[in-house]
Amino acid sequence: MSAEAHDHGHDHEHEHHHKDTFITKYIFSIDHKMIAKQYLITGIVMGIIGVGMSLLFRMQLAWPEESFKIFNILLGDKFAPEGVMANDIYLALVTIHGTIMVFFVLTAGLSGTFSNLLIPLQIGARDMASGFMNMISYWLFFLSSVIMICSLFVEAGPASSGWTIYPPLSALPQAIPGSGTGMTLWLVSMAIFIASSLMGSLNYVVTVINLRTKGMSMTRMPLTIWAFFVTAIIGIISFPVLLSAALLLIFDRSFGTSFFLSDIYIAGEVLHYQGGSPVLFEHLFWFLGHPEVYIVLLPALGITSEIIATNSRKPIFGYRAMIMSILAIAFLSTIVWGHHMFISGMNPFLGSVFTFTTLLIAIPSAVKAFNYITTLWKGNLQLNPAMLFSIGLVSTFITGGLTGIILGDSTLDINVHDTYFVVAHFHLVMGISALYGMFAGVYHWFPRMFGRMLNKNLGYVHFWVTAVCAYGVFFPMHFIGLAGLPRRYYTNTNFPLFDDLQNVNVLITTFALIGGAFQLVFLYNFFVSIFYGKKAEQNPWKSNTLEWTAPVEHIHGNWPGAIPEVHRWPYDYSKPGHDEDFVPQNVPMKVGEEVLHH
């Protein structure tokens, strides 16, 4: 369908648009902007739960066997008798924390929010290709979130075999208390989550390919759209593999098959399973699990590209190189999953192949990092909270990425595998970086979403405390990991070898508690500003992309009249020959004006 025909059809539909009721506007909405808000607020609620869990188990690690009244209040007498955390619930908290943060906050909360908000607005479309499918994808996400939370209240406790849910712990309901109903609910929740993610991803891809406005060629798309587009493609390729793993695991648990089980003994009893392989599950899980790192990270990097260019008041450096690096990361991320399995008995030659492909991914990642730094170089920097979080992302992406070189090498990885070194690495490169991207996106596009401004001073407080505490938590973890401290242990005091590391655990937990508490500053700023923030002007950041040409007042269809046409790429900042230091994409080229495309 041509852009003109699409435009006309939607104009016609817009004229005869019926009056929205509360339910059709705020609950079962098919408007991509409202769905973006739904994703964001659901993601924030899940984030509060996920971070809260991490603070509970950090307290347990810092002060093992201590009695805390809050443990008893939140976990009950069964899991925290007299305020002392039981070992069963510790692993369950780690499991659900990891699941919530990776899938429900950083995948759905980040990608779902900003892909929904920005794809139609930045490519000049009235809405997503299918508004109804978009609505269904959100409600499936919401349903999966509810089921995951419900699993916390199961009598035997929630799933507790780690967020990677390796068999046989996850495949045998009788293995540990957390292998019972809680594990079944985990699998059901993830199956529904994957359906939601696939529907969303298909919608994003179709929208980007088919609904771009006149003049919006692929090489005039903002890097945000490139990142969301490629992220959706990775999701379509890799999420079905996790779905198959989850379904086969449900068969093993409930229908007597043995895809992942072989020669199992429990308390001296020989079980009837034979012929399966738990390593097969690892392959299926990590075939999603590693691309998942980039499903989480690429949208954050796309958001950062847009914010750094806007707030440096200069064109993004190496636009085409940035696109190529996104494509290279997407391809390489699907052929490196074996580096999570170096100690699974892998053939050393195969290990060397995975080492090679893993180290290759450092090249496009470095291209992105250097291009960000070069864009900042000699720019007229506007250091607002969104810009600070974007620069923070570049910092954590580099520091976290450097340790990835160690973990990507099979001979080095064996020494630190399953220690806190791994925890430190992936939290910095994926967790904190993606969270910074999410915060940066919220600060930058809040006026576009809610028509009001966030409080800048509270934003500065939020950034600096978060940045100091994030490094305070994860930097020392590298050292206790190098000292050999294993991850997922309920207490380290049973091993005299690790007694000297206890002070470091206390330091880490102190930073975690301070950092967690200061997220309340963000929550206050966010929810109060929705209602009482300063009214936003149409283009508060003097930005070039199309979403700032739409009126502040939200209308279904984005633009009241014709959709703007695109005449230039999105990064014409500080261009000679123009009065302003920004030139929006819908401004026609002057006679003899040079076309920039770095």
C-alpha positions, 0 to 999 in steps of 0.5 A: 500500500502506498504511503498516500493511500495509507494516509488517506485511508486513515484520515477517512477513518479518523474523521468518523472516529467514535467517542472513546469510553474510559475502557476503550481509551485507557484499558483496551486501547488500540492506540500505540501511545496508550499501549506504550504507557501501559507497557511502561507502567506495568514494567515499572511495577514489575521492576519494583518487585524485581529490585525489592527481591534483590535487596532481600537476598543481598541482606541475606548475603551480607548478614546471614542468619541475622533476624530481620523483621521485614523478612518475616513480614514479606516472606511469612513464617514458613520462609522466614521463621523468626525473621531468618531467611530459609534457604529454600526461599533464597534460591526462589528469590534469585530465580524470580528476580532474574526472570522479572528483570530480564524478561518483564522489565528489560524486554517488555518494559523497554522494548514494548514501551519505546517500540510502541511509542516511537515506531509509528511516530518516528516513521510517520505512520498513523499507528501500528500495522495492527492495533488490535494485535498490539493490544492483544500483545500487551494483555498477554504480557499483563497476563503472564506478569500476573501468573508470574506474581501468583507463583510467589504465593504457591504453598511450596514456594515459587520456581527455584532452579535459577532463572535458567531453569536447568533440568533436572531441578526444573523437570522433576516436581519432587526434586526440591520444594521450588520444583512443584506448582511454582515451576509449572506456573513459571513455565505457563507464564513464560509461554504466554510471555513469548506469545506476547513478544512474538505478536509485538515483534511481528507488528513492529517489523511489518510497521517499519517495512510497510508504513513509512511516510513519503521520503522516509527511506531506510537510510533516513530512519533514526537509529532508534527505529533501526534498533527496534526493527532489528531487535524485533527480528532477533526476537522472531528468530530466537524466542520460538526456541525457548518456547519449544524448550518450555513445552518439552519441559512441561512434557517431561514434568507432566506427561512422563517423557524424557527429553531432558532426563536420563538415569536419575536417582532420588533418595536411592530410588531409580526413576524410569527416565532414560535417553534424554539430555539436560545439555539439550535444554542448555542449547535450546535455552541459550539459543534464546538466552544470548540473543536475549542480551541484545534484545535487551541492549539494542533498544537501549543503544538505539535510544542512546544514539538519538539522545546523544546526537540531540543533546550534543547538537551535532550529527551522530558520527558514523550513521551507516557504521552504526546501522552495520554494527546493529546488523552485525551484532544481531547476526553474531548474537545468534551464533555465540550461545555455546560460550555459556556452556564451556564447562558442560563437557563441550568438545574443546575444538567447538569451544574454540569456535564459540570463543572466536565468534564471541570475540568477534562481537566485540568489534561492532560493539566497539564501533558503537562505543567509539561512535558515541564518544566521537559524537560527544567530542567537541559537541555543545553538550546539554547535560540534562538527565536523559543525556547523563543516563545515556553517557552512563550507558556508554560507560557501563557498556564499555566496563561490562564489555571488557570483562566479556572478553575474559568470559568469552575465552574458554580457557579463562572462563573455566576459572571464573564460571559460575562465580560472582565475576559472571554476575558482575559482568552481565549485570553491568553490560546488560542489566545496568546498561539497559536500565540506563537506556530505559531511564534515558528514554523516559526522561527524554520522551516523557513530554511526548507521552504525558505532555508534561516535563519531569523535574530536572533537579530530581533527575540529577539526584536520581542519576548521580546516586544511581550511577555511584551505587551501580558501580558500588554494587557490581565493581567489587563483585569482580574481585570476590568472583576472582577469589572464587566465591560461587554465585547462588549460594545462600550463605558463604559463612559455611566455607572458612575460605570465604570468611575474608570476603564477608566485608565486601558483601556488606559493602555491596549490600550497603550500596544496593540498599542506598541505590534501591532507596533512591529509585523512590526519587524517580518513582515520585518524580514520574508519578507526580509529574504525570499530573502536576509537572510543568506543561511541555511545549511541542519540541522541548529538546529542539529535536529533528525527528518526526515525533516532535512535529505531532501536537502535544495533545494526543490524538488517535492518528498522531497528526491532525492533517496530512502526515509530514513528508521527510526530506532529510536524515534525522541528524541535521544538527548545527548545519551551516546555512541554517538559522537554528542549530536543528533542522527537522526532517520535514523541512525541505532541502534548500537549493544547493544544500549539502546532503549529509550522511556520515 
